[in-house]
Amino acid sequence: MKSFFKSINVALKVETIKTIKSKVFLWIILFSLFVSFMLWVLFYMIKNPTIARESIILRAKANILGSTADWKTFHEIMNMLIAIIGFISFGFLTIWIFGREYVEKTYKDLLALPIKREAIIMAKTINSFLFSIVIAFFLYLFSMIAAFLVGLGEFDSKIALFSLKRYLIISLMNIALTTVLSFITSIARSYIMPFGFLVLMILVSNFAINLSENSQYIPWAIPLIYAGMFIKEGLTIDFISYIILAFTCFLGFVSTIIFWVKADQR
């Protein structure tokens, strides 16, 4: 057992170094910075409607947020952002972590190492989870800075802590769903199929929330519903929703391990 955890530790260090040195992680962080900047622009337009009127596009975007530039609106928008942008960013990172070995033709060298395949998958999954949390942190940090710069009135720490809790829960929900992407990336041995699946799940979730009365049982719709997006009257997540989400995470993780251990990797 000690040797197994030691193997995970060694593999995790290698995966961490590869992620830190990659441009992919840097681009995702820069994307978070861009999203935060656009959030600043939108709130600035709300506070300065005369500027927004000069641009049809800016006026339309400002109207999406409503007419109030306050902390309550900001926290609501942040939960919606992490529900969509978070899933895209976390998914993009996970697909890269599991797909780069195939795209760069290094998976044979990886499997030739004296490390169990289960340890390799554990390390990749932990690495994906940890760096996804880092991405969520930077998105929140950049957005908070943008909010303070634009000036949203008196800051309420109680509301902020409550919203931060929801933000973290939504982040963890989306991170849990990335295990399915790791499995799809492994069987596809490329980036295209998992990217297509990611986009498809976003579209299906949005349509399901608007058209189905049982969309709270669709794993990829659960974070959106929890974030308060496209909510119909009476539509909430329940205990079964959490069970489905946890089972989806577990199934994706186990399926990935089984594939790497049993499937022909040559």
Phi and psi restraints in degrees (value plus and minus 20) as a CYANA .aco file:
   2 LYS   PHI     -82.3   -42.3
   2 LYS   PSI     -59.8   -19.8
   3 SER   PHI     -85.4   -45.4
   3 SER   PSI     -53.3   -13.3
   4 PHE   PHI     -87.4   -47.4
   4 PHE   PSI     -66.7   -26.7
   5 PHE   PHI     -86.6   -46.6
   5 PHE   PSI     -52.1   -12.1
   6 LYS   PHI     -86.0   -46.0
   6 LYS   PSI     -58.5   -18.5
   7 SER   PHI     -85.0   -45.0
   7 SER   PSI     -60.1   -20.1
   8 ILE   PHI     -82.7   -42.7
   8 ILE   PSI     -62.9   -22.9
   9 ASN   PHI     -82.1   -42.1
   9 ASN   PSI     -63.1   -23.1
  10 VAL   PHI     -84.8   -44.8
  10 VAL   PSI     -67.3   -27.3
  11 ALA   PHI     -84.7   -44.7
  11 ALA   PSI     -56.8   -16.8
  12 LEU   PHI     -86.1   -46.1
  12 LEU   PSI     -59.3   -19.3
  13 LYS   PHI     -81.9   -41.9
  13 LYS   PSI     -62.6   -22.6
  14 VAL   PHI     -84.1   -44.1
  14 VAL   PSI     -65.6   -25.6
  15 GLU   PHI     -84.2   -44.2
  15 GLU   PSI     -58.5   -18.5
  16 THR   PHI     -83.7   -43.7
  16 THR   PSI     -63.9   -23.9
  17 ILE   PHI     -82.9   -42.9
  17 ILE   PSI     -62.8   -22.8
  18 LYS   PHI     -83.2   -43.2
  18 LYS   PSI     -59.5   -19.5
  19 THR   PHI     -89.7   -49.7
  19 THR   PSI     -63.3   -23.3
  20 ILE   PHI     -83.2   -43.2
  20 ILE   PSI     -60.0   -20.0
  21 LYS   PHI     -99.8   -59.8
  21 LYS   PSI     -32.2     7.8
  22 SER   PHI     -98.7   -58.7
  22 SER   PSI     133.8   173.8
  23 LYS   PHI    -100.8   -60.8
  23 LYS   PSI     -37.7     2.3
  24 VAL   PHI     -82.3   -42.3
  24 VAL   PSI     -69.3   -29.3
  25 PHE   PHI     -82.2   -42.2
  25 PHE   PSI     -61.2   -21.2
  26 LEU   PHI     -81.9   -41.9
  26 LEU   PSI     -62.2   -22.2
  27 TRP   PHI     -85.3   -45.3
  27 TRP   PSI     -55.4   -15.4
  28 ILE   PHI     -86.8   -46.8
  28 ILE   PSI     -60.7   -20.7
  29 ILE   PHI     -83.7   -43.7
  29 ILE   PSI     -62.7   -22.7
  30 LEU   PHI     -84.3   -44.3
  30 LEU   PSI     -55.0   -15.0
  31 PHE   PHI     -84.1   -44.1
  31 PHE   PSI     -60.1   -20.1
  32 SER   PHI     -81.6   -41.6
  32 SER   PSI     -59.5   -19.5
  33 LEU   PHI     -84.2   -44.2
  33 LEU   PSI     -60.4   -20.4
  34 PHE   PHI     -84.5   -44.5
  34 PHE   PSI     -63.1   -23.1
  35 VAL   PHI     -80.8   -40.8
  35 VAL   PSI     -62.0   -22.0
  36 SER   PHI     -84.4   -44.4
  36 SER   PSI     -59.3   -19.3
  37 PHE   PHI     -83.3   -43.3
  37 PHE   PSI     -62.5   -22.5
  38 MET   PHI     -85.3   -45.3
  38 MET   PSI     -53.4   -13.4
  39 LEU   PHI     -84.8   -44.8
  39 LEU   PSI     -61.1   -21.1
  40 TRP   PHI     -81.1   -41.1
  40 TRP   PSI     -63.7   -23.7
  41 VAL   PHI     -80.5   -40.5
  41 VAL   PSI     -64.5   -24.5
  42 LEU   PHI     -85.1   -45.1
  42 LEU   PSI     -64.5   -24.5
  43 PHE   PHI     -87.8   -47.8
  43 PHE   PSI     -54.1   -14.1
  44 TYR   PHI     -85.0   -45.0
  44 TYR   PSI     -56.8   -16.8
  45 MET   PHI     -85.8   -45.8
  45 MET   PSI     -56.4   -16.4
  46 ILE   PHI     -87.2   -47.2
  46 ILE   PSI     -59.7   -19.7
  47 LYS   PHI     -94.9   -54.9
  47 LYS   PSI     -41.6    -1.6
  48 ASN   PHI    -147.6  -107.6
  48 ASN   PSI      51.5    91.5
  49 PRO   PHI     -79.5   -39.5
  49 PRO   PSI     -45.5    -5.5
  50 THR   PHI     -85.1   -45.1
  50 THR   PSI     -53.1   -13.1
  51 ILE   PHI     -92.4   -52.4
  51 ILE   PSI     -60.9   -20.9
  52 ALA   PHI     -83.7   -43.7
  52 ALA   PSI     -53.1   -13.1
  53 ARG   PHI     -85.0   -45.0
  53 ARG   PSI     -42.4    -2.4
  54 GLU   PHI     -96.3   -56.3
  54 GLU   PSI     -32.9     7.1
  55 SER   PHI    -149.9  -109.9
  55 SER   PSI     103.0   143.0
  56 ILE   PHI     -83.8   -43.8
  56 ILE   PSI     -61.5   -21.5
  57 ILE   PHI     -84.8   -44.8
  57 ILE   PSI     -67.8   -27.8
  58 LEU   PHI     -84.7   -44.7
  58 LEU   PSI     -57.5   -17.5
  59 ARG   PHI     -84.9   -44.9
  59 ARG   PSI     -60.7   -20.7
  60 ALA   PHI     -85.1   -45.1
  60 ALA   PSI     -61.9   -21.9
  61 LYS   PHI     -86.9   -46.9
  61 LYS   PSI     -58.7   -18.7
  62 ALA   PHI     -85.7   -45.7
  62 ALA   PSI     -55.6   -15.6
  63 ASN   PHI     -86.8   -46.8
  63 ASN   PSI     -45.6    -5.6
  64 ILE   PHI     -82.9   -42.9
  64 ILE   PSI     -57.3   -17.3
  65 LEU   PHI     -97.6   -57.6
  65 LEU   PSI     -38.6     1.4
  66 GLY   PHI      83.2   123.2
  66 GLY   PSI    -184.0  -144.0
  67 SER   PHI    -130.2   -90.2
  67 SER   PSI     -15.8    24.2
  68 THR   PHI    -136.6   -96.6
  68 THR   PSI     102.0   142.0
  69 ALA   PHI    -120.7   -80.7
  69 ALA   PSI      62.5   102.5
  70 ASP   PHI    -153.6  -113.6
  70 ASP   PSI     157.8   197.8
  71 TRP   PHI     -89.0   -49.0
  71 TRP   PSI     -51.9   -11.9
  72 LYS   PHI     -81.9   -41.9
  72 LYS   PSI     -67.1   -27.1
  73 THR   PHI     -83.3   -43.3
  73 THR   PSI     -60.5   -20.5
  74 PHE   PHI     -79.4   -39.4
  74 PHE   PSI     -68.4   -28.4
  75 HIS   PHI     -85.3   -45.3
  75 HIS   PSI     -55.9   -15.9
  76 GLU   PHI     -83.6   -43.6
  76 GLU   PSI     -63.5   -23.5
  77 ILE   PHI     -85.1   -45.1
  77 ILE   PSI     -58.5   -18.5
  78 MET   PHI     -82.6   -42.6
  78 MET   PSI     -60.2   -20.2
  79 ASN   PHI     -85.1   -45.1
  79 ASN   PSI     -57.7   -17.7
  80 MET   PHI     -89.5   -49.5
  80 MET   PSI     -57.5   -17.5
  81 LEU   PHI     -83.6   -43.6
  81 LEU   PSI     -66.4   -26.4
  82 ILE   PHI     -89.9   -49.9
  82 ILE   PSI     -45.6    -5.6
  83 ALA   PHI     -88.5   -48.5
  83 ALA   PSI     -55.5   -15.5
  84 ILE   PHI    -123.0   -83.0
  84 ILE   PSI     -79.2   -39.2
  85 ILE   PHI     -81.8   -41.8
  85 ILE   PSI     -57.3   -17.3
  86 GLY   PHI     -82.4   -42.4
  86 GLY   PSI     -65.9   -25.9
  87 PHE   PHI     -82.8   -42.8
  87 PHE   PSI     -60.0   -20.0
  88 ILE   PHI     -85.8   -45.8
  88 ILE   PSI     -66.6   -26.6
  89 SER   PHI     -85.9   -45.9
  89 SER   PSI     -67.6   -27.6
  90 PHE   PHI     -83.0   -43.0
  90 PHE   PSI     -61.2   -21.2
  91 GLY   PHI     -85.6   -45.6
  91 GLY   PSI     -62.4   -22.4
  92 PHE   PHI     -79.1   -39.1
  92 PHE   PSI     -65.5   -25.5
  93 LEU   PHI     -83.8   -43.8
  93 LEU   PSI     -65.2   -25.2
  94 THR   PHI     -83.3   -43.3
  94 THR   PSI     -63.4   -23.4
  95 ILE   PHI     -81.0   -41.0
  95 ILE   PSI     -60.5   -20.5
  96 TRP   PHI     -87.2   -47.2
  96 TRP   PSI     -63.4   -23.4
  97 ILE   PHI     -80.7   -40.7
  97 ILE   PSI     -61.7   -21.7
  98 PHE   PHI    -109.4   -69.4
  98 PHE   PSI     -41.8    -1.8
  99 GLY   PHI    -113.2   -73.2
  99 GLY   PSI     -42.8    -2.8
 100 ARG   PHI     -82.3   -42.3
 100 ARG   PSI     -51.1   -11.1
 101 GLU   PHI     -82.5   -42.5
 101 GLU   PSI     -55.2   -15.2
 102 TYR   PHI    -101.1   -61.1
 102 TYR   PSI     -63.6   -23.6
 103 VAL   PHI     -84.5   -44.5
 103 VAL   PSI     -59.6   -19.6
 104 GLU   PHI    -111.1   -71.1
 104 GLU   PSI     -16.0    24.0
 105 LYS   PHI      40.1    80.1
 105 LYS   PSI      17.7    57.7
 106 THR   PHI    -130.1   -90.1
 106 THR   PSI     -18.0    22.0
 107 TYR   PHI     -87.6   -47.6
 107 TYR   PSI     -50.7   -10.7
 108 LYS   PHI     -87.3   -47.3
 108 LYS   PSI     -59.5   -19.5
 109 ASP   PHI     -85.7   -45.7
 109 ASP   PSI     -56.9   -16.9
 110 LEU   PHI     -84.6   -44.6
 110 LEU   PSI     -63.9   -23.9
 111 LEU   PHI     -94.0   -54.0
 111 LEU   PSI     -37.2     2.8
 112 ALA   PHI    -100.4   -60.4
 112 ALA   PSI     -31.0     9.0
 113 LEU   PHI     -89.8   -49.8
 113 LEU   PSI     129.1   169.1
 114 PRO   PHI     -96.0   -56.0
 114 PRO   PSI      31.1    71.1
 115 ILE   PHI    -149.6  -109.6
 115 ILE   PSI     115.4   155.4
 116 LYS   PHI     -81.4   -41.4
 116 LYS   PSI     125.2   165.2
 117 ARG   PHI     -84.7   -44.7
 117 ARG   PSI     -53.1   -13.1
 118 GLU   PHI     -80.2   -40.2
 118 GLU   PSI     -59.1   -19.1
 119 ALA   PHI     -86.9   -46.9
 119 ALA   PSI     -56.8   -16.8
 120 ILE   PHI     -83.8   -43.8
 120 ILE   PSI     -65.3   -25.3
 121 ILE   PHI     -87.5   -47.5
 121 ILE   PSI     -60.0   -20.0
 122 MET   PHI     -79.4   -39.4
 122 MET   PSI     -64.5   -24.5
 123 ALA   PHI     -85.0   -45.0
 123 ALA   PSI     -63.9   -23.9
 124 LYS   PHI     -83.7   -43.7
 124 LYS   PSI     -61.2   -21.2
 125 THR   PHI     -86.6   -46.6
 125 THR   PSI     -66.2   -26.2
 126 ILE   PHI     -81.5   -41.5
 126 ILE   PSI     -62.2   -22.2
 127 ASN   PHI     -81.2   -41.2
 127 ASN   PSI     -63.3   -23.3
 128 SER   PHI     -82.9   -42.9
 128 SER   PSI     -64.0   -24.0
 129 PHE   PHI     -83.6   -43.6
 129 PHE   PSI     -66.8   -26.8
 130 LEU   PHI     -84.5   -44.5
 130 LEU   PSI     -65.0   -25.0
 131 PHE   PHI     -93.7   -53.7
 131 PHE   PSI     -44.9    -4.9
 132 SER   PHI     -86.9   -46.9
 132 SER   PSI     -59.3   -19.3
 133 ILE   PHI     -83.7   -43.7
 133 ILE   PSI     -59.3   -19.3
 134 VAL   PHI     -82.1   -42.1
 134 VAL   PSI     -61.8   -21.8
 135 ILE   PHI     -82.2   -42.2
 135 ILE   PSI     -64.8   -24.8
 136 ALA   PHI     -81.3   -41.3
 136 ALA   PSI     -58.6   -18.6
 137 PHE   PHI     -83.2   -43.2
 137 PHE   PSI     -66.7   -26.7
 138 PHE   PHI     -86.9   -46.9
 138 PHE   PSI     -57.3   -17.3
 139 LEU   PHI     -82.2   -42.2
 139 LEU   PSI     -63.0   -23.0
 140 TYR   PHI     -87.9   -47.9
 140 TYR   PSI     -62.7   -22.7
 141 LEU   PHI     -82.8   -42.8
 141 LEU   PSI     -69.5   -29.5
 142 PHE   PHI     -81.6   -41.6
 142 PHE   PSI     -60.2   -20.2
 143 SER   PHI     -88.8   -48.8
 143 SER   PSI     -58.2   -18.2
 144 MET   PHI     -84.1   -44.1
 144 MET   PSI     -61.4   -21.4
 145 ILE   PHI     -81.5   -41.5
 145 ILE   PSI     -63.6   -23.6
 146 ALA   PHI     -82.2   -42.2
 146 ALA   PSI     -59.7   -19.7
 147 ALA   PHI     -85.3   -45.3
 147 ALA   PSI     -62.4   -22.4
 148 PHE   PHI     -87.4   -47.4
 148 PHE   PSI     -54.9   -14.9
 149 LEU   PHI     -87.1   -47.1
 149 LEU   PSI     -59.4   -19.4
 150 VAL   PHI     -97.5   -57.5
 150 VAL   PSI     -46.4    -6.4
 151 GLY   PHI      62.6   102.6
 151 GLY   PSI      81.4   121.4
 152 LEU   PHI    -133.7   -93.7
 152 LEU   PSI       1.8    41.8
 153 GLY   PHI      72.1   112.1
 153 GLY   PSI    -181.6  -141.6
 154 GLU   PHI     -90.0   -50.0
 154 GLU   PSI     111.3   151.3
 155 PHE   PHI    -103.3   -63.3
 155 PHE   PSI     107.8   147.8
 156 ASP   PHI    -127.8   -87.8
 156 ASP   PSI      89.8   129.8
 157 SER   PHI     -85.8   -45.8
 157 SER   PSI     -53.2   -13.2
 158 LYS   PHI     -86.2   -46.2
 158 LYS   PSI     -65.7   -25.7
 159 ILE   PHI     -84.7   -44.7
 159 ILE   PSI     -58.2   -18.2
 160 ALA   PHI     -83.9   -43.9
 160 ALA   PSI     -63.2   -23.2
 161 LEU   PHI     -87.3   -47.3
 161 LEU   PSI     -59.9   -19.9
 162 PHE   PHI     -83.8   -43.8
 162 PHE   PSI     -63.8   -23.8
 163 SER   PHI     -88.9   -48.9
 163 SER   PSI     -56.0   -16.0
 164 LEU   PHI     -83.6   -43.6
 164 LEU   PSI     -57.7   -17.7
 165 LYS   PHI     -81.6   -41.6
 165 LYS   PSI     -64.8   -24.8
 166 ARG   PHI     -85.2   -45.2
 166 ARG   PSI     -59.7   -19.7
 167 TYR   PHI     -79.6   -39.6
 167 TYR   PSI     -64.6   -24.6
 168 LEU   PHI     -86.5   -46.5
 168 LEU   PSI     -60.1   -20.1
 169 ILE   PHI     -84.0   -44.0
 169 ILE   PSI     -64.7   -24.7
 170 ILE   PHI     -82.6   -42.6
 170 ILE   PSI     -60.5   -20.5
 171 SER   PHI     -80.1   -40.1
 171 SER   PSI     -66.4   -26.4
 172 LEU   PHI     -85.7   -45.7
 172 LEU   PSI     -55.5   -15.5
 173 MET   PHI     -80.6   -40.6
 173 MET   PSI     -67.8   -27.8
 174 ASN   PHI     -87.0   -47.0
 174 ASN   PSI     -58.3   -18.3
 175 ILE   PHI     -83.2   -43.2
 175 ILE   PSI     -60.5   -20.5
 176 ALA   PHI     -80.5   -40.5
 176 ALA   PSI     -55.3   -15.3
 177 LEU   PHI     -94.9   -54.9
 177 LEU   PSI     -32.3     7.7
 178 THR   PHI     -90.9   -50.9
 178 THR   PSI     -35.5     4.5
 179 THR   PHI     -83.2   -43.2
 179 THR   PSI     -50.7   -10.7
 180 VAL   PHI     -86.7   -46.7
 180 VAL   PSI     -59.0   -19.0
 181 LEU   PHI     -86.0   -46.0
 181 LEU   PSI     -55.2   -15.2
 182 SER   PHI     -85.3   -45.3
 182 SER   PSI     -56.7   -16.7
 183 PHE   PHI     -89.2   -49.2
 183 PHE   PSI     -66.3   -26.3
 184 ILE   PHI     -83.7   -43.7
 184 ILE   PSI     -59.2   -19.2
 185 THR   PHI     -83.3   -43.3
 185 THR   PSI     -58.3   -18.3
 186 SER   PHI     -86.5   -46.5
 186 SER   PSI     -63.9   -23.9
 187 ILE   PHI     -96.2   -56.2
 187 ILE   PSI     -48.2    -8.2
 188 ALA   PHI    -101.5   -61.5
 188 ALA   PSI     -47.8    -7.8
 189 ARG   PHI      36.4    76.4
 189 ARG   PSI      14.8    54.8
 190 SER   PHI    -182.1  -142.1
 190 SER   PSI    -199.9  -159.9
 191 TYR   PHI    -113.8   -73.8
 191 TYR   PSI     -46.5    -6.5
 192 ILE   PHI     -82.9   -42.9
 192 ILE   PSI     -72.7   -32.7
 193 MET   PHI     -81.4   -41.4
 193 MET   PSI     -68.5   -28.5
 194 PRO   PHI     -83.7   -43.7
 194 PRO   PSI     -55.6   -15.6
 195 PHE   PHI     -83.2   -43.2
 195 PHE   PSI     -62.1   -22.1
 196 GLY   PHI     -82.6   -42.6
 196 GLY   PSI     -60.8   -20.8
 197 PHE   PHI     -84.2   -44.2
 197 PHE   PSI     -61.2   -21.2
 198 LEU   PHI     -79.0   -39.0
 198 LEU   PSI     -68.6   -28.6
 199 VAL   PHI     -84.5   -44.5
 199 VAL   PSI     -60.9   -20.9
 200 LEU   PHI     -81.8   -41.8
 200 LEU   PSI     -62.2   -22.2
 201 MET   PHI     -86.2   -46.2
 201 MET   PSI     -54.7   -14.7
 202 ILE   PHI     -84.6   -44.6
 202 ILE   PSI     -64.9   -24.9
 203 LEU   PHI     -87.2   -47.2
 203 LEU   PSI     -65.5   -25.5
 204 VAL   PHI     -81.6   -41.6
 204 VAL   PSI     -62.8   -22.8
 205 SER   PHI     -82.0   -42.0
 205 SER   PSI     -64.2   -24.2
 206 ASN   PHI     -84.8   -44.8
 206 ASN   PSI     -63.1   -23.1
 207 PHE   PHI     -87.2   -47.2
 207 PHE   PSI     -60.1   -20.1
 208 ALA   PHI     -83.3   -43.3
 208 ALA   PSI     -61.5   -21.5
 209 ILE   PHI     -80.8   -40.8
 209 ILE   PSI     -57.0   -17.0
 210 ASN   PHI    -102.6   -62.6
 210 ASN   PSI     -45.5    -5.5
 211 LEU   PHI    -131.1   -91.1
 211 LEU   PSI     -45.4    -5.4
 212 SER   PHI    -128.6   -88.6
 212 SER   PSI     125.2   165.2
 213 GLU   PHI    -106.9   -66.9
 213 GLU   PSI     -28.5    11.5
 214 ASN   PHI    -137.6   -97.6
 214 ASN   PSI       8.2    48.2
 215 SER   PHI     -88.0   -48.0
 215 SER   PSI     -34.8     5.2
 216 GLN   PHI     -89.5   -49.5
 216 GLN   PSI     -26.2    13.8
 217 TYR   PHI    -124.5   -84.5
 217 TYR   PSI     -13.0    27.0
 218 ILE   PHI    -115.2   -75.2
 218 ILE   PSI      97.4   137.4
 219 PRO   PHI     -70.0   -30.0
 219 PRO   PSI     -64.0   -24.0
 220 TRP   PHI     -98.8   -58.8
 220 TRP   PSI     -30.9     9.1
 221 ALA   PHI    -110.6   -70.6
 221 ALA   PSI     -39.5     0.5
 222 ILE   PHI     -79.9   -39.9
 222 ILE   PSI     -68.1   -28.1
 223 PRO   PHI     -81.6   -41.6
 223 PRO   PSI     -55.8   -15.8
 224 LEU   PHI     -86.0   -46.0
 224 LEU   PSI     -62.2   -22.2
 225 ILE   PHI     -86.7   -46.7
 225 ILE   PSI     -62.8   -22.8
 226 TYR   PHI     -82.9   -42.9
 226 TYR   PSI     -52.4   -12.4
 227 ALA   PHI     -96.7   -56.7
 227 ALA   PSI     -31.8     8.2
 228 GLY   PHI      68.5   108.5
 228 GLY   PSI       5.9    45.9
 229 MET   PHI    -115.6   -75.6
 229 MET   PSI     114.7   154.7
 230 PHE   PHI      34.2    74.2
 230 PHE   PSI      18.2    58.2
 231 ILE   PHI     -98.6   -58.6
 231 ILE   PSI     106.1   146.1
 232 LYS   PHI    -111.0   -71.0
 232 LYS   PSI     139.1   179.1
 233 GLU   PHI     -80.3   -40.3
 233 GLU   PSI     107.8   147.8
 234 GLY   PHI      65.7   105.7
 234 GLY   PSI     -21.5    18.5
 235 LEU   PHI    -110.6   -70.6
 235 LEU   PSI      89.8   129.8
 236 THR   PHI    -161.3  -121.3
 236 THR   PSI     139.2   179.2
 237 ILE   PHI    -107.4   -67.4
 237 ILE   PSI     128.6   168.6
 238 ASP   PHI    -147.3  -107.3
 238 ASP   PSI    -189.2  -149.2
 239 PHE   PHI     -80.9   -40.9
 239 PHE   PSI     -58.2   -18.2
 240 ILE   PHI     -83.3   -43.3
 240 ILE   PSI     -54.9   -14.9
 241 SER   PHI     -80.5   -40.5
 241 SER   PSI     -63.9   -23.9
 242 TYR   PHI     -85.4   -45.4
 242 TYR   PSI     -58.5   -18.5
 243 ILE   PHI     -83.1   -43.1
 243 ILE   PSI     -64.4   -24.4
 244 ILE   PHI     -82.6   -42.6
 244 ILE   PSI     -61.6   -21.6
 245 LEU   PHI     -83.6   -43.6
 245 LEU   PSI     -66.0   -26.0
 246 ALA   PHI     -84.7   -44.7
 246 ALA   PSI     -60.9   -20.9
 247 PHE   PHI     -85.7   -45.7
 247 PHE   PSI     -59.0   -19.0
 248 THR   PHI     -82.6   -42.6
 248 THR   PSI     -62.5   -22.5
 249 CYS   PHI     -82.0   -42.0
 249 CYS   PSI     -67.4   -27.4
 250 PHE   PHI     -83.8   -43.8
 250 PHE   PSI     -63.3   -23.3
 251 LEU   PHI     -83.7   -43.7
 251 LEU   PSI     -63.1   -23.1
 252 GLY   PHI     -83.3   -43.3
 252 GLY   PSI     -61.4   -21.4
 253 PHE   PHI     -86.2   -46.2
 253 PHE   PSI     -69.3   -29.3
 254 VAL   PHI     -84.4   -44.4
 254 VAL   PSI     -60.8   -20.8
 255 SER   PHI     -82.2   -42.2
 255 SER   PSI     -58.1   -18.1
 256 THR   PHI     -84.9   -44.9
 256 THR   PSI     -63.4   -23.4
 257 ILE   PHI     -83.6   -43.6
 257 ILE   PSI     -66.4   -26.4
 258 ILE   PHI     -80.4   -40.4
 258 ILE   PSI     -61.5   -21.5
 259 PHE   PHI     -82.2   -42.2
 259 PHE   PSI     -66.9   -26.9
 260 TRP   PHI     -87.8   -47.8
 260 TRP   PSI     -51.7   -11.7
 261 VAL   PHI    -101.8   -61.8
 261 VAL   PSI     -61.9   -21.9
 262 LYS   PHI    -117.5   -77.5
 262 LYS   PSI     -54.1   -14.1
 263 ALA   PHI     -92.0   -52.0
 263 ALA   PSI     135.3   175.3
 264 ASP   PHI     -96.1   -56.1
 264 ASP   PSI      92.7   132.7
 265 GLN   PHI    -111.3   -71.3
 265 GLN   PSI     -19.5    20.5
